[in-house]
């Protein structure tokens, strides 16, 4: 006895191949009432045999006729272990959605109803569960992480969620943030083991950034508590070291200051040069994991904004993967002219270190001169008459790693 499922699978393939030849030599009959097939449409071949329990390919669509010979219409049907859906014209749904009884389902290119399946489109991620239903207003737990899919089915990414009298935050990968600090719209919170957010009272702190032109660290504000030193950089693929970096690290430690790193990134849109640069420097960082490694992008940009942004994002991802906090340094006009800040901020919120100098030699910031941009975590507010760059940490980011 032949395997019936194998025979139907074979007939499905034959229906697709031979469908074009069936058109014109067949007859359809439409009755006036419907049955459990959803219609009473039938199909007869040229020899007068009614098609039953089998597939038909016609006009680029697939149809199925049940054991009584009726076409399935507006109906989900399990056939040979797979679930398919047949629309109002009887056509099998492929690469499409169907919503019924308050639930949404997705059917792949072969018409199979997906299950335990992630679907990415329109810049969002969706999930279809074991029963094939799209997760909507539901939590999903896997890999030791928790995710949430909202009212439209889209996974929450870089989004706040409010419930049970508390706020929670889902990060760039969609996972619930727990047991760490997170800065959202310029406010720093602590997320506990359950993900409940509590605002942190983070005071603003001050510090300078240094290169070979400033061999010694200075407490210009009288309140400095951090220093950021250049380790070196790349100029069009030529990598150089900054000899003062190690000395700065030692001085910061002696002062009891938090020490961080920046890299001169004059690689434009050249991702190969950026990879070379970071592969060289990331193993030489003399600061704790979690501390800042900033990309100083203020020269050498190409004329292609998106290519520049791709290059910067590559660098920031490499820094994050190496276990450090990525930041992007530049000044406002340069960023606006050469970088897609929306993409930077979407993937790395509150990661900008922006220069915008106030007039005069005051050692404290005048916020009337603040360079208005979203997601600024640190402001370089003065070069102190060309002697020393002065910075204020607005979010507590310089505490990362300490």
KOLTI-253857 format. One record per residue (C-alpha): residue number from 1; x, y, z; residue in one letter. Coordinates in steps of 0.2 Angstrom, whole numbers. Example, Ala and Ser with C-alpha at 12.3 -4.5 7.8 and 13.67 -1.06 7.14 Angstrom:
2
<pt num="1" east="62" north="-22" up="39" residuo="A"/>
<pt num="2" east="68" north="-5" up="36" residuo="S"/>
//
This chain:
402
<pt num="1" east="0" north="0" up="0" residuo="X"/>
<pt num="2" east="7" north="17" up="-5" residuo="X"/>
<pt num="3" east="10" north="31" up="8" residuo="X"/>
<pt num="4" east="-4" north="43" up="6" residuo="X"/>
<pt num="5" east="5" north="58" up="13" residuo="X"/>
<pt num="6" east="20" north="55" up="1" residuo="X"/>
<pt num="7" east="8" north="54" up="-13" residuo="X"/>
<pt num="8" east="-1" north="70" up="-8" residuo="X"/>
<pt num="9" east="16" north="79" up="-6" residuo="X"/>
<pt num="10" east="21" north="72" up="-24" residuo="X"/>
<pt num="11" east="4" north="79" up="-30" residuo="X"/>
<pt num="12" east="7" north="96" up="-23" residuo="X"/>
<pt num="13" east="24" north="97" up="-33" residuo="X"/>
<pt num="14" east="15" north="90" up="-48" residuo="X"/>
<pt num="15" east="1" north="103" up="-46" residuo="X"/>
<pt num="16" east="13" north="117" up="-46" residuo="X"/>
<pt num="17" east="23" north="110" up="-62" residuo="X"/>
<pt num="18" east="8" north="105" up="-72" residuo="X"/>
<pt num="19" east="-5" north="119" up="-66" residuo="X"/>
<pt num="20" east="-2" north="129" up="-82" residuo="X"/>
<pt num="21" east="-7" north="115" up="-93" residuo="X"/>
<pt num="22" east="-23" north="111" up="-83" residuo="X"/>
<pt num="23" east="-30" north="128" up="-86" residuo="X"/>
<pt num="24" east="-42" north="128" up="-101" residuo="X"/>
<pt num="25" east="-46" north="109" up="-100" residuo="X"/>
<pt num="26" east="-55" north="109" up="-83" residuo="X"/>
<pt num="27" east="-72" north="114" up="-77" residuo="X"/>
<pt num="28" east="-78" north="122" up="-60" residuo="X"/>
<pt num="29" east="-95" north="121" up="-52" residuo="X"/>
<pt num="30" east="-101" north="134" up="-39" residuo="X"/>
<pt num="31" east="-115" north="128" up="-28" residuo="X"/>
<pt num="32" east="-127" north="140" up="-19" residuo="X"/>
<pt num="33" east="-122" north="135" up="-1" residuo="X"/>
<pt num="34" east="-107" north="131" up="9" residuo="X"/>
<pt num="35" east="-101" north="117" up="20" residuo="X"/>
<pt num="36" east="-86" north="113" up="31" residuo="X"/>
<pt num="37" east="-74" north="116" up="17" residuo="X"/>
<pt num="38" east="-80" north="134" up="17" residuo="X"/>
<pt num="39" east="-87" north="133" up="-1" residuo="X"/>
<pt num="40" east="-94" north="121" up="-13" residuo="X"/>
<pt num="41" east="-83" north="125" up="-27" residuo="X"/>
<pt num="42" east="-77" north="109" up="-36" residuo="X"/>
<pt num="43" east="-65" north="105" up="-50" residuo="X"/>
<pt num="44" east="-66" north="92" up="-64" residuo="X"/>
<pt num="45" east="-52" north="87" up="-75" residuo="X"/>
<pt num="46" east="-54" north="85" up="-94" residuo="X"/>
<pt num="47" east="-58" north="67" up="-91" residuo="X"/>
<pt num="48" east="-73" north="71" up="-80" residuo="X"/>
<pt num="49" east="-64" north="65" up="-64" residuo="X"/>
<pt num="50" east="-68" north="77" up="-49" residuo="X"/>
<pt num="51" east="-52" north="82" up="-40" residuo="X"/>
<pt num="52" east="-53" north="76" up="-22" residuo="X"/>
<pt num="53" east="-41" north="76" up="-7" residuo="X"/>
<pt num="54" east="-28" north="85" up="-18" residuo="X"/>
<pt num="55" east="-20" north="101" up="-24" residuo="X"/>
<pt num="56" east="-23" north="112" up="-39" residuo="X"/>
<pt num="57" east="-11" north="125" up="-46" residuo="X"/>
<pt num="58" east="-20" north="139" up="-56" residuo="X"/>
<pt num="59" east="-17" north="157" up="-60" residuo="X"/>
<pt num="60" east="-1" north="157" up="-50" residuo="X"/>
<pt num="61" east="-10" north="151" up="-34" residuo="X"/>
<pt num="62" east="-12" north="135" up="-25" residuo="X"/>
<pt num="63" east="-29" north="128" up="-20" residuo="X"/>
<pt num="64" east="-34" north="112" up="-10" residuo="X"/>
<pt num="65" east="-50" north="101" up="-13" residuo="X"/>
<pt num="66" east="-55" north="91" up="2" residuo="X"/>
<pt num="67" east="-60" north="72" up="2" residuo="X"/>
<pt num="68" east="-77" north="77" up="-4" residuo="X"/>
<pt num="69" east="-70" north="87" up="-18" residuo="X"/>
<pt num="70" east="-74" north="104" up="-11" residuo="X"/>
<pt num="71" east="-62" north="119" up="-12" residuo="X"/>
<pt num="72" east="-56" north="125" up="5" residuo="X"/>
<pt num="73" east="-60" north="143" up="7" residuo="X"/>
<pt num="74" east="-58" north="155" up="22" residuo="X"/>
<pt num="75" east="-51" north="141" up="31" residuo="X"/>
<pt num="76" east="-35" north="135" up="40" residuo="X"/>
<pt num="77" east="-32" north="116" up="37" residuo="X"/>
<pt num="78" east="-19" north="104" up="43" residuo="X"/>
<pt num="79" east="-12" north="94" up="28" residuo="X"/>
<pt num="80" east="1" north="81" up="30" residuo="X"/>
<pt num="81" east="7" north="88" up="46" residuo="X"/>
<pt num="82" east="8" north="106" up="40" residuo="X"/>
<pt num="83" east="-5" north="120" up="43" residuo="X"/>
<pt num="84" east="-10" north="131" up="28" residuo="X"/>
<pt num="85" east="-23" north="145" up="26" residuo="X"/>
<pt num="86" east="-34" north="147" up="11" residuo="X"/>
<pt num="87" east="-41" north="164" up="8" residuo="X"/>
<pt num="88" east="-58" north="171" up="2" residuo="X"/>
<pt num="89" east="-54" north="165" up="-16" residuo="X"/>
<pt num="90" east="-48" north="148" up="-10" residuo="X"/>
<pt num="91" east="-30" north="153" up="-14" residuo="X"/>
<pt num="92" east="-17" north="147" up="-1" residuo="X"/>
<pt num="93" east="-8" north="161" up="8" residuo="X"/>
<pt num="94" east="10" north="162" up="5" residuo="X"/>
<pt num="95" east="22" north="175" up="13" residuo="X"/>
<pt num="96" east="8" north="183" up="21" residuo="X"/>
<pt num="97" east="-3" north="186" up="37" residuo="X"/>
<pt num="98" east="-20" north="180" up="42" residuo="X"/>
<pt num="99" east="-29" north="187" up="57" residuo="X"/>
<pt num="100" east="-44" north="176" up="64" residuo="X"/>
<pt num="101" east="-52" north="174" up="81" residuo="X"/>
<pt num="102" east="-42" north="189" up="88" residuo="X"/>
<pt num="103" east="-25" north="181" up="83" residuo="X"/>
<pt num="104" east="-13" north="184" up="69" residuo="X"/>
<pt num="105" east="-3" north="170" up="60" residuo="X"/>
<pt num="106" east="11" north="171" up="47" residuo="X"/>
<pt num="107" east="13" north="159" up="32" residuo="X"/>
<pt num="108" east="30" north="157" up="24" residuo="X"/>
<pt num="109" east="35" north="155" up="6" residuo="X"/>
<pt num="110" east="29" north="137" up="6" residuo="X"/>
<pt num="111" east="12" north="142" up="14" residuo="X"/>
<pt num="112" east="17" north="133" up="30" residuo="X"/>
<pt num="113" east="10" north="142" up="46" residuo="X"/>
<pt num="114" east="26" north="146" up="56" residuo="X"/>
<pt num="115" east="28" north="142" up="75" residuo="X"/>
<pt num="116" east="41" north="146" up="87" residuo="X"/>
<pt num="117" east="47" north="158" up="74" residuo="X"/>
<pt num="118" east="55" north="176" up="74" residuo="X"/>
<pt num="119" east="50" north="187" up="60" residuo="X"/>
<pt num="120" east="59" north="203" up="56" residuo="X"/>
<pt num="121" east="51" north="217" up="45" residuo="X"/>
<pt num="122" east="48" north="236" up="45" residuo="X"/>
<pt num="123" east="62" north="238" up="57" residuo="X"/>
<pt num="124" east="54" north="227" up="71" residuo="X"/>
<pt num="125" east="55" north="209" up="77" residuo="X"/>
<pt num="126" east="39" north="199" up="80" residuo="X"/>
<pt num="127" east="37" north="181" up="87" residuo="X"/>
<pt num="128" east="25" north="168" up="83" residuo="X"/>
<pt num="129" east="23" north="155" up="97" residuo="X"/>
<pt num="130" east="21" north="136" up="98" residuo="X"/>
<pt num="131" east="2" north="137" up="92" residuo="X"/>
<pt num="132" east="7" north="149" up="78" residuo="X"/>
<pt num="133" east="-1" north="164" up="86" residuo="X"/>
<pt num="134" east="9" north="181" up="85" residuo="X"/>
<pt num="135" east="14" north="187" up="103" residuo="X"/>
<pt num="136" east="4" north="202" up="107" residuo="X"/>
<pt num="137" east="5" north="211" up="124" residuo="X"/>
<pt num="138" east="15" north="196" up="130" residuo="X"/>
<pt num="139" east="31" north="192" up="138" residuo="X"/>
<pt num="140" east="43" north="179" up="131" residuo="X"/>
<pt num="141" east="57" north="171" up="141" residuo="X"/>
<pt num="142" east="72" north="162" up="133" residuo="X"/>
<pt num="143" east="91" north="161" up="134" residuo="X"/>
<pt num="144" east="89" north="168" up="152" residuo="X"/>
<pt num="145" east="82" north="184" up="146" residuo="X"/>
<pt num="146" east="65" north="192" up="146" residuo="X"/>
<pt num="147" east="57" north="201" up="131" residuo="X"/>
<pt num="148" east="40" north="209" up="128" residuo="X"/>
<pt num="149" east="30" north="211" up="112" residuo="X"/>
<pt num="150" east="18" north="226" up="112" residuo="X"/>
<pt num="151" east="0" north="229" up="106" residuo="X"/>
<pt num="152" east="5" north="229" up="88" residuo="X"/>
<pt num="153" east="16" north="213" up="90" residuo="X"/>
<pt num="154" east="32" north="222" up="89" residuo="X"/>
<pt num="155" east="46" north="218" up="101" residuo="X"/>
<pt num="156" east="50" north="232" up="113" residuo="X"/>
<pt num="157" east="68" north="238" up="108" residuo="X"/>
<pt num="158" east="76" north="253" up="117" residuo="X"/>
<pt num="159" east="59" north="256" up="125" residuo="X"/>
<pt num="160" east="52" north="259" up="142" residuo="X"/>
<pt num="161" east="37" north="248" up="149" residuo="X"/>
<pt num="162" east="26" north="253" up="163" residuo="X"/>
<pt num="163" east="16" north="240" up="173" residuo="X"/>
<pt num="164" east="12" north="235" up="191" residuo="X"/>
<pt num="165" east="16" north="253" up="197" residuo="X"/>
<pt num="166" east="34" north="251" up="190" residuo="X"/>
<pt num="167" east="45" north="256" up="175" residuo="X"/>
<pt num="168" east="56" north="243" up="166" residuo="X"/>
<pt num="169" east="67" north="246" up="151" residuo="X"/>
<pt num="170" east="71" north="234" up="136" residuo="X"/>
<pt num="171" east="88" north="237" up="128" residuo="X"/>
<pt num="172" east="94" north="238" up="110" residuo="X"/>
<pt num="173" east="93" north="218" up="108" residuo="X"/>
<pt num="174" east="75" north="218" up="116" residuo="X"/>
<pt num="175" east="81" north="210" up="132" residuo="X"/>
<pt num="176" east="74" north="217" up="149" residuo="X"/>
<pt num="177" east="88" north="227" up="157" residuo="X"/>
<pt num="178" east="92" north="220" up="175" residuo="X"/>
<pt num="179" east="106" north="222" up="188" residuo="X"/>
<pt num="180" east="114" north="237" up="180" residuo="X"/>
<pt num="181" east="112" north="256" up="178" residuo="X"/>
<pt num="182" east="105" north="263" up="162" residuo="X"/>
<pt num="183" east="103" north="281" up="156" residuo="X"/>
<pt num="184" east="86" north="285" up="147" residuo="X"/>
<pt num="185" east="83" north="302" up="140" residuo="X"/>
<pt num="186" east="97" north="309" up="150" residuo="X"/>
<pt num="187" east="91" north="302" up="166" residuo="X"/>
<pt num="188" east="101" north="288" up="175" residuo="X"/>
<pt num="189" east="92" north="273" up="183" residuo="X"/>
<pt num="190" east="96" north="258" up="192" residuo="X"/>
<pt num="191" east="88" north="242" up="186" residuo="X"/>
<pt num="192" east="86" north="229" up="200" residuo="X"/>
<pt num="193" east="86" north="210" up="198" residuo="X"/>
<pt num="194" east="68" north="211" up="192" residuo="X"/>
<pt num="195" east="71" north="225" up="180" residuo="X"/>
<pt num="196" east="62" north="238" up="191" residuo="X"/>
<pt num="197" east="69" north="256" up="187" residuo="X"/>
<pt num="198" east="74" north="268" up="201" residuo="X"/>
<pt num="199" east="81" north="285" up="197" residuo="X"/>
<pt num="200" east="99" north="288" up="203" residuo="X"/>
<pt num="201" east="104" north="304" up="210" residuo="X"/>
<pt num="202" east="120" north="306" up="200" residuo="X"/>
<pt num="203" east="129" north="323" up="203" residuo="X"/>
<pt num="204" east="138" north="331" up="188" residuo="X"/>
<pt num="205" east="157" north="328" up="189" residuo="X"/>
<pt num="206" east="171" north="337" up="180" residuo="X"/>
<pt num="207" east="187" north="332" up="172" residuo="X"/>
<pt num="208" east="199" north="335" up="158" residuo="X"/>
<pt num="209" east="204" north="326" up="142" residuo="X"/>
<pt num="210" east="223" north="325" up="138" residuo="X"/>
<pt num="211" east="235" north="321" up="124" residuo="X"/>
<pt num="212" east="254" north="323" up="122" residuo="X"/>
<pt num="213" east="251" north="342" up="122" residuo="X"/>
<pt num="214" east="247" north="340" up="141" residuo="X"/>
<pt num="215" east="260" north="328" up="149" residuo="X"/>
<pt num="216" east="253" north="332" up="166" residuo="X"/>
<pt num="217" east="235" north="331" up="173" residuo="X"/>
<pt num="218" east="228" north="347" up="180" residuo="X"/>
<pt num="219" east="214" north="350" up="192" residuo="X"/>
<pt num="220" east="207" north="365" up="183" residuo="X"/>
<pt num="221" east="190" north="366" up="191" residuo="X"/>
<pt num="222" east="196" north="361" up="209" residuo="X"/>
<pt num="223" east="183" north="347" up="208" residuo="X"/>
<pt num="224" east="190" north="336" up="194" residuo="X"/>
<pt num="225" east="187" north="318" up="197" residuo="X"/>
<pt num="226" east="191" north="310" up="180" residuo="X"/>
<pt num="227" east="203" north="311" up="166" residuo="X"/>
<pt num="228" east="201" north="305" up="148" residuo="X"/>
<pt num="229" east="218" north="302" up="138" residuo="X"/>
<pt num="230" east="222" north="299" up="120" residuo="X"/>
<pt num="231" east="230" north="281" up="118" residuo="X"/>
<pt num="232" east="234" north="285" up="100" residuo="X"/>
<pt num="233" east="224" north="284" up="83" residuo="X"/>
<pt num="234" east="224" north="281" up="65" residuo="X"/>
<pt num="235" east="226" north="294" up="51" residuo="X"/>
<pt num="236" east="220" north="286" up="35" residuo="X"/>
<pt num="237" east="226" north="269" up="40" residuo="X"/>
<pt num="238" east="243" north="275" up="48" residuo="X"/>
<pt num="239" east="242" north="270" up="66" residuo="X"/>
<pt num="240" east="252" north="279" up="80" residuo="X"/>
<pt num="241" east="254" north="278" up="98" residuo="X"/>
<pt num="242" east="252" north="292" up="111" residuo="X"/>
<pt num="243" east="267" north="291" up="122" residuo="X"/>
<pt num="244" east="259" north="300" up="137" residuo="X"/>
<pt num="245" east="245" north="288" up="139" residuo="X"/>
<pt num="246" east="253" north="277" up="151" residuo="X"/>
<pt num="247" east="259" north="291" up="162" residuo="X"/>
<pt num="248" east="242" north="299" up="162" residuo="X"/>
<pt num="249" east="235" north="282" up="168" residuo="X"/>
<pt num="250" east="247" north="282" up="182" residuo="X"/>
<pt num="251" east="244" north="300" up="187" residuo="X"/>
<pt num="252" east="225" north="297" up="187" residuo="X"/>
<pt num="253" east="227" north="282" up="198" residuo="X"/>
<pt num="254" east="238" north="293" up="210" residuo="X"/>
<pt num="255" east="225" north="306" up="211" residuo="X"/>
<pt num="256" east="211" north="294" up="214" residuo="X"/>
<pt num="257" east="203" north="299" up="198" residuo="X"/>
<pt num="258" east="192" north="288" up="186" residuo="X"/>
<pt num="259" east="203" north="286" up="170" residuo="X"/>
<pt num="260" east="196" north="283" up="153" residuo="X"/>
<pt num="261" east="202" north="282" up="135" residuo="X"/>
<pt num="262" east="200" north="290" up="118" residuo="X"/>
<pt num="263" east="206" north="286" up="101" residuo="X"/>
<pt num="264" east="209" north="298" up="86" residuo="X"/>
<pt num="265" east="198" north="291" up="72" residuo="X"/>
<pt num="266" east="203" north="299" up="55" residuo="X"/>
<pt num="267" east="197" north="284" up="45" residuo="X"/>
<pt num="268" east="182" north="292" up="36" residuo="X"/>
<pt num="269" east="171" north="278" up="30" residuo="X"/>
<pt num="270" east="185" north="265" up="29" residuo="X"/>
<pt num="271" east="179" north="250" up="39" residuo="X"/>
<pt num="272" east="195" north="240" up="36" residuo="X"/>
<pt num="273" east="206" north="254" up="43" residuo="X"/>
<pt num="274" east="194" north="256" up="59" residuo="X"/>
<pt num="275" east="195" north="237" up="62" residuo="X"/>
<pt num="276" east="214" north="238" up="61" residuo="X"/>
<pt num="277" east="215" north="252" up="73" residuo="X"/>
<pt num="278" east="204" north="245" up="86" residuo="X"/>
<pt num="279" east="212" north="227" up="85" residuo="X"/>
<pt num="280" east="228" north="236" up="89" residuo="X"/>
<pt num="281" east="222" north="247" up="103" residuo="X"/>
<pt num="282" east="208" north="238" up="112" residuo="X"/>
<pt num="283" east="221" north="226" up="120" residuo="X"/>
<pt num="284" east="231" north="240" up="126" residuo="X"/>
<pt num="285" east="218" north="249" up="136" residuo="X"/>
<pt num="286" east="225" north="254" up="154" residuo="X"/>
<pt num="287" east="208" north="256" up="162" residuo="X"/>
<pt num="288" east="195" north="244" up="169" residuo="X"/>
<pt num="289" east="183" north="235" up="158" residuo="X"/>
<pt num="290" east="167" north="245" up="157" residuo="X"/>
<pt num="291" east="176" north="261" up="156" residuo="X"/>
<pt num="292" east="174" north="273" up="142" residuo="X"/>
<pt num="293" east="183" north="271" up="125" residuo="X"/>
<pt num="294" east="178" north="286" up="114" residuo="X"/>
<pt num="295" east="181" north="288" up="96" residuo="X"/>
<pt num="296" east="187" north="305" up="91" residuo="X"/>
<pt num="297" east="179" north="308" up="74" residuo="X"/>
<pt num="298" east="182" north="326" up="69" residuo="X"/>
<pt num="299" east="193" north="325" up="54" residuo="X"/>
<pt num="300" east="193" north="315" up="38" residuo="X"/>
<pt num="301" east="175" north="311" up="35" residuo="X"/>
<pt num="302" east="170" north="305" up="18" residuo="X"/>
<pt num="303" east="156" north="314" up="8" residuo="X"/>
<pt num="304" east="144" north="299" up="11" residuo="X"/>
<pt num="305" east="135" north="301" up="28" residuo="X"/>
<pt num="306" east="128" north="284" up="29" residuo="X"/>
<pt num="307" east="145" north="276" up="25" residuo="X"/>
<pt num="308" east="153" north="287" up="38" residuo="X"/>
<pt num="309" east="140" north="281" up="51" residuo="X"/>
<pt num="310" east="142" north="263" up="46" residuo="X"/>
<pt num="311" east="161" north="265" up="50" residuo="X"/>
<pt num="312" east="157" north="273" up="67" residuo="X"/>
<pt num="313" east="145" north="260" up="72" residuo="X"/>
<pt num="314" east="157" north="246" up="67" residuo="X"/>
<pt num="315" east="169" north="254" up="79" residuo="X"/>
<pt num="316" east="157" north="257" up="93" residuo="X"/>
<pt num="317" east="151" north="239" up="92" residuo="X"/>
<pt num="318" east="169" north="233" up="93" residuo="X"/>
<pt num="319" east="172" north="243" up="108" residuo="X"/>
<pt num="320" east="156" north="236" up="116" residuo="X"/>
<pt num="321" east="161" north="218" up="112" residuo="X"/>
<pt num="322" east="178" north="221" up="120" residuo="X"/>
<pt num="323" east="169" north="225" up="136" residuo="X"/>
<pt num="324" east="171" north="244" up="136" residuo="X"/>
<pt num="325" east="158" north="258" up="135" residuo="X"/>
<pt num="326" east="158" north="266" up="118" residuo="X"/>
<pt num="327" east="157" north="285" up="115" residuo="X"/>
<pt num="328" east="157" north="296" up="100" residuo="X"/>
<pt num="329" east="167" north="312" up="102" residuo="X"/>
<pt num="330" east="165" north="327" up="90" residuo="X"/>
<pt num="331" east="158" north="345" up="89" residuo="X"/>
<pt num="332" east="140" north="348" up="84" residuo="X"/>
<pt num="333" east="142" north="356" up="66" residuo="X"/>
<pt num="334" east="154" north="341" up="61" residuo="X"/>
<pt num="335" east="142" north="328" up="67" residuo="X"/>
<pt num="336" east="127" north="336" up="59" residuo="X"/>
<pt num="337" east="137" north="338" up="42" residuo="X"/>
<pt num="338" east="144" north="320" up="42" residuo="X"/>
<pt num="339" east="135" north="308" up="53" residuo="X"/>
<pt num="340" east="118" north="301" up="54" residuo="X"/>
<pt num="341" east="115" north="304" up="73" residuo="X"/>
<pt num="342" east="98" north="295" up="73" residuo="X"/>
<pt num="343" east="106" north="279" up="69" residuo="X"/>
<pt num="344" east="120" north="282" up="82" residuo="X"/>
<pt num="345" east="107" north="286" up="95" residuo="X"/>
<pt num="346" east="96" north="272" up="91" residuo="X"/>
<pt num="347" east="109" north="259" up="94" residuo="X"/>
<pt num="348" east="120" north="268" up="107" residuo="X"/>
<pt num="349" east="108" north="280" up="117" residuo="X"/>
<pt num="350" east="117" north="293" up="128" residuo="X"/>
<pt num="351" east="134" north="290" up="120" residuo="X"/>
<pt num="352" east="139" north="307" up="113" residuo="X"/>
<pt num="353" east="153" north="317" up="120" residuo="X"/>
<pt num="354" east="151" north="334" up="111" residuo="X"/>
<pt num="355" east="162" north="349" up="111" residuo="X"/>
<pt num="356" east="155" north="367" up="111" residuo="X"/>
<pt num="357" east="165" north="380" up="119" residuo="X"/>
<pt num="358" east="159" north="395" up="129" residuo="X"/>
<pt num="359" east="168" north="412" up="129" residuo="X"/>
<pt num="360" east="181" north="417" up="142" residuo="X"/>
<pt num="361" east="191" north="407" up="154" residuo="X"/>
<pt num="362" east="179" north="402" up="167" residuo="X"/>
<pt num="363" east="183" north="384" up="173" residuo="X"/>
<pt num="364" east="164" north="380" up="176" residuo="X"/>
<pt num="365" east="151" north="377" up="163" residuo="X"/>
<pt num="366" east="139" north="390" up="157" residuo="X"/>
<pt num="367" east="124" north="380" up="151" residuo="X"/>
<pt num="368" east="118" north="394" up="141" residuo="X"/>
<pt num="369" east="132" north="389" up="128" residuo="X"/>
<pt num="370" east="127" north="370" up="128" residuo="X"/>
<pt num="371" east="127" north="363" up="111" residuo="X"/>
<pt num="372" east="108" north="357" up="110" residuo="X"/>
<pt num="373" east="108" north="339" up="104" residuo="X"/>
<pt num="374" east="99" north="324" up="110" residuo="X"/>
<pt num="375" east="109" north="310" up="119" residuo="X"/>
<pt num="376" east="124" north="320" up="125" residuo="X"/>
<pt num="377" east="132" north="312" up="140" residuo="X"/>
<pt num="378" east="147" north="323" up="141" residuo="X"/>
<pt num="379" east="150" north="341" up="136" residuo="X"/>
<pt num="380" east="167" north="348" up="132" residuo="X"/>
<pt num="381" east="163" north="366" up="137" residuo="X"/>
<pt num="382" east="180" north="375" up="136" residuo="X"/>
<pt num="383" east="198" north="373" up="129" residuo="X"/>
<pt num="384" east="203" north="386" up="143" residuo="X"/>
<pt num="385" east="211" north="398" up="131" residuo="X"/>
<pt num="386" east="219" north="383" up="121" residuo="X"/>
<pt num="387" east="228" north="377" up="136" residuo="X"/>
<pt num="388" east="217" north="362" up="142" residuo="X"/>
<pt num="389" east="200" north="355" up="137" residuo="X"/>
<pt num="390" east="187" north="355" up="151" residuo="X"/>
<pt num="391" east="172" north="343" up="152" residuo="X"/>
<pt num="392" east="157" north="340" up="162" residuo="X"/>
<pt num="393" east="149" north="322" up="164" residuo="X"/>
<pt num="394" east="130" north="325" up="163" residuo="X"/>
<pt num="395" east="124" north="307" up="166" residuo="X"/>
<pt num="396" east="137" north="298" up="177" residuo="X"/>
<pt num="397" east="144" north="289" up="162" residuo="X"/>
<pt num="398" east="162" north="292" up="169" residuo="X"/>
<pt num="399" east="157" north="280" up="183" residuo="X"/>
<pt num="400" east="156" north="266" up="171" residuo="X"/>
<pt num="401" east="169" north="253" up="176" residuo="X"/>
<pt num="402" east="172" north="261" up="193" residuo="X"/>
//
